[in-house]
């Protein structure tokens, strides 16, 4: 991975990337390409992702949701990235991450820690 982003962003991408290897439903994510665009006016980093699902071509770069500030802490960045890529994975027709009781797990900050929320259970992002 090559990046000019701060360490918090690189670490956050690594954590979300580890989780991308598990709990997929309806297909298998083969690759995600990331492109970060910094907006100097807002201080925000817009993170685009291109999701390739096994047996299908790349979906094309896209994003939805919000960008985080370039100097945000790692936990906030992790939640932002997880939310953004989760939407792109869903657009590629794969449900991720799939909870134990069915349905999507949701990225959230709980007590200042980035977690996947599955109803009332929480799992730290990067440890699925």
Secondary structure, 3 states (H helix, E strand, C coil): CCCCCCHHHHHHHHHHHHHCCCCCECCCEEEEEEEEEEECCCCEEEEEEEEEECCCCECCCECCCCCEECCCCHHHHHHHHHHHHHHHHHHCCCECCECCCCCECEEEEECCEEEEEECCEEEECCCC
